């Protein structure tokens, strides 16, 4: 059982509960300053920040090339990090890409991402999780609403809200090809979910979320307050979002695939404890465990 | 077997085929003139026309009231016209509503709808099919791409493309709550689907389309040419679309339900023959059979 206090209990009651976030969103003491004051304030208020065309078309092309190499490699497809769509062998996600792809390793240390993460989290950071998500055309499935933090806290033992995700669009995000949807302001409320977590739940949950699922009433309250935003834009656009921002996405029947790279940056001062749900930790490719050295910026010079 | 020539064969080959439409889109000889020349030309070109706020908030309120009455009536829920979501008892669609609800009967004969249909189809018309679709919040399922005409032709024996649908939004259509998506210009191409139609297929297909499904390559060609449009707007907005316009919708995980009323108007000169797939006709509530008297406009005076 965890040795630190659980300030965000969940899955212990048979009724959902809404609690106020007790952690900062933008931490003081930033070792880097990449965002403008206005953008940092926007992130603090909304729990996300959309930056159009942060990466250039040539960079996106290179990332897509690497993605094609990975998804067509039998070796990669055989890895446990590779998750297929329910009922087919189409690749849905590949985890821990930054560890077996130089291109994605470099991307995770690109200053445009890394310095933003360091600024918001007010400390050095490391990669807690990385993955590519491929939402194929015609058959991309929905991801139901969730706060990443609820899962990371309960199932991985992340103590506090001091992590963020960045999603880099590798294809154009239209309104209609299942874009990421976020509920602005939802990061300031912690939705404690009902029920218990079963063992080895993660294998299923990566395909279709069934535990740690927020209830309808809580979601209605969050959207009544903040609405829903689905940032759209060309490939190379980026969304930074807080670990507790409620998000999800609809299905994609259009011919246009939606591919994104995700990096989760966690503060080195927020490294994982034992899972707060009392079960064994999920595997390393879902949640990097142990103490990590600060991630070093990529020196392109 | 049908006595009239089958100018739109489908489900006979093991390879999909694209054919040119041989029928007009906007027929001459209109007995009514409701649309402007520009709007009629737009409909001819795109295969659909979006009219924002065609119905007033008070009218929408009345329709929603009636919808609530219908979905909560045990008598209605027990009818074969009432279709539930896969794996639940939530009402997804109610067919033939204009025949057992005065309010929806009146709506089907409202001049704003009826005169537009008469103008486009160049003749008197009747209601081939009516239904309400409820795409509930949180769990609304997707409808895969389809041309209504392909199904109506093959399974119901509609001889020619001389019918249109109108969808009246009873809730706000956002970009993210699974709005109707159409492929502009797709109505001018007939996508012949592969495979055979099994008996009693309709019971399944109303929940999840599995036959008469256009192939990926054909869909890609249509979207390469026309893109995708998902008209959004407040409740009371209306989309008129041609019977052969390729359309579909994504899932809806948002808390916002999406409810629409559909009327399909068919020309009285295009009444149903034997199904072109050679099987028995589907039931009356899916496709009204026999010769119909011209639908009479509602006299509100």
Interface residues (C-beta under 8 A of the other chain):
Chain A: X137 X138 X142 X144 X145 X174 X175 X176 X178 X181 X216 X219 X220 X223 X228 X230 X248 X249 X250 X251 X252 X253 X254 X255 X256
Chain B: X137 X138 X142 X144 X145 X174 X175 X176 X178 X179 X181 X216 X219 X220 X223 X228 X230 X248 X249 X250 X251 X252 X253 X254 X255 X256
